[in-house]
Amino acid sequence: MHEQGKRRTLRKPERIRRKRDFDRIFHDPSIARGENFRVYYLERNDLPSLYPVRGAFVAGKRIGNSVTRNRIKRLLREAFRNVKGDLMPRSGLDLVFVANRDFSRSRSGEIESEMRGLLARIGFLPAGGGDEGGGACDRS
């Protein structure tokens, strides 16, 4: 999974924060759909950086109240922190995880397994990265 001593935090440069970055991802999206969330992804061809993979986590108001939405985003961030070291992007990679429904009662291991399955299906994790992704993959 991860090597001893390898840092599993999510630093500021690893987060998508600017509106123009979100607009670029959502303009012509490639999407992988899972049971609990969708992944919008965009491969960047910019210069290789210290942090080649960036992520963002979204839970809209239709999901629930602020406590529920924040818990969902924490679960997604935790799963991403555990998975990001195993990602194999061909160049830079931006990922936006958008919650489909309230899965705040789920265990973090279940969410990580689904995330691994989705990322393996779209080719950013080695084969066998997870079987429980369940869902469709659209490359636009």
C-alpha positions as CSV (number, residue, x, y, z in Angstrom):
1,M,0.0,0.0,0.0
2,H,2.4,2.8,1.2
3,E,6.0,2.6,2.2
4,Q,7.1,3.3,5.8
5,G,8.1,7.0,6.1
6,K,6.2,8.1,3.0
7,R,4.1,11.1,3.8
8,R,0.3,10.6,3.3
9,T,-0.9,14.2,3.8
10,L,-2.7,16.4,1.3
11,R,-0.7,19.6,1.0
12,K,-2.0,22.8,-0.5
13,P,-0.3,22.3,-3.9
14,E,-2.1,18.9,-4.1
15,R,-5.5,20.5,-3.9
16,I,-7.5,22.1,-6.7
17,R,-8.5,25.5,-5.4
18,R,-8.8,28.0,-8.3
19,K,-12.1,28.5,-10.2
20,R,-10.2,28.4,-13.5
21,D,-8.9,24.9,-12.7
22,F,-12.4,23.7,-11.9
23,D,-13.7,25.3,-15.1
24,R,-11.0,23.6,-17.2
25,I,-11.9,20.2,-15.7
26,F,-15.7,20.6,-16.1
27,H,-15.5,22.2,-19.6
28,D,-14.9,18.9,-21.4
29,P,-15.0,16.3,-18.7
30,S,-13.9,12.7,-18.6
31,I,-16.0,11.0,-15.9
32,A,-15.9,7.7,-14.1
33,R,-19.1,6.9,-12.2
34,G,-19.3,4.8,-9.0
35,E,-22.0,3.9,-6.6
36,N,-21.2,6.7,-4.1
37,F,-19.4,9.3,-6.1
38,R,-18.2,10.4,-9.5
39,V,-14.6,11.2,-10.6
40,Y,-14.0,14.0,-13.1
41,Y,-10.5,13.8,-14.4
42,L,-8.2,15.7,-16.6
43,E,-4.6,14.9,-17.6
44,R,-2.4,18.0,-17.6
45,N,0.4,18.3,-20.0
46,D,2.1,21.1,-18.2
47,L,5.6,20.8,-16.9
48,P,6.1,18.0,-14.4
49,S,5.9,19.4,-10.9
50,L,6.7,18.2,-7.4
51,Y,3.0,17.3,-7.0
52,P,1.8,15.7,-10.3
53,V,-1.6,14.6,-8.9
54,R,-4.1,17.2,-7.5
55,G,-7.6,16.5,-6.0
56,A,-10.8,18.3,-5.0
57,F,-13.8,17.0,-3.1
58,V,-17.3,18.2,-3.6
59,A,-20.6,17.4,-1.8
60,G,-23.6,19.5,-2.9
61,K,-26.4,20.8,-0.7
62,R,-28.8,18.1,-2.0
63,I,-26.6,15.5,-0.2
64,G,-27.5,16.8,3.3
65,N,-26.7,19.4,5.9
66,S,-23.3,20.8,6.5
67,V,-22.3,18.2,9.0
68,T,-23.1,15.4,6.5
69,R,-21.4,17.1,3.6
70,N,-18.2,17.8,5.6
71,R,-18.0,14.2,6.8
72,I,-18.4,13.0,3.2
73,K,-15.6,15.3,2.1
74,R,-13.4,14.1,5.0
75,L,-14.0,10.4,3.9
76,L,-13.1,11.2,0.3
77,R,-10.0,13.1,1.4
78,E,-8.9,10.2,3.6
79,A,-9.3,7.7,0.8
80,F,-7.5,9.9,-1.6
81,R,-4.5,10.3,0.8
82,N,-4.2,6.5,1.0
83,V,-4.5,6.0,-2.8
84,K,-2.5,8.9,-4.2
85,G,0.9,7.2,-3.6
86,D,-0.1,4.3,-5.9
87,L,-1.4,6.5,-8.8
88,M,0.4,6.2,-12.1
89,P,-0.4,9.3,-14.1
90,R,1.2,9.6,-17.5
91,S,1.5,13.3,-17.0
92,G,-0.1,15.7,-14.5
93,L,-3.5,14.7,-13.3
94,D,-6.4,16.6,-11.8
95,L,-9.2,14.6,-10.1
96,V,-12.5,16.0,-8.7
97,F,-14.5,13.7,-6.6
98,V,-18.3,14.6,-6.5
99,A,-20.6,12.8,-4.0
100,N,-23.7,11.2,-5.6
101,R,-25.5,10.5,-2.3
102,D,-25.1,10.5,1.4
103,F,-22.6,7.8,2.3
104,S,-21.5,9.5,5.6
105,R,-22.3,6.2,7.5
106,S,-19.9,4.2,5.3
107,R,-16.5,3.1,6.6
108,S,-13.4,4.7,5.1
109,G,-12.2,1.3,3.9
110,E,-15.3,0.9,1.7
111,I,-14.8,4.4,0.2
112,E,-11.1,3.7,-0.5
113,S,-11.9,0.4,-2.2
114,E,-14.5,2.1,-4.5
115,M,-12.0,4.9,-5.2
116,R,-9.3,2.3,-6.1
117,G,-11.7,0.5,-8.3
118,L,-12.7,3.6,-10.3
119,L,-9.1,4.8,-10.7
120,A,-8.0,1.3,-11.8
121,R,-10.8,1.2,-14.4
122,I,-9.7,4.5,-15.9
123,G,-6.1,3.4,-16.0
124,F,-4.5,5.4,-13.2
125,L,-3.9,2.5,-10.8
126,P,-2.3,-0.8,-11.7
127,A,-4.8,-3.6,-12.5
128,G,-6.3,-5.2,-9.4
129,G,-6.4,-1.8,-7.7
130,G,-9.9,-2.6,-6.4
131,D,-12.9,-4.5,-7.6
132,E,-15.7,-2.7,-5.9
133,G,-15.8,0.4,-8.1
134,G,-19.2,-0.5,-9.7
135,G,-20.3,2.0,-12.3
136,A,-19.6,3.4,-15.7
137,C,-16.7,5.2,-17.2
138,D,-17.2,7.9,-19.8
139,R,-14.2,9.3,-21.8
140,S,-15.3,12.4,-23.5
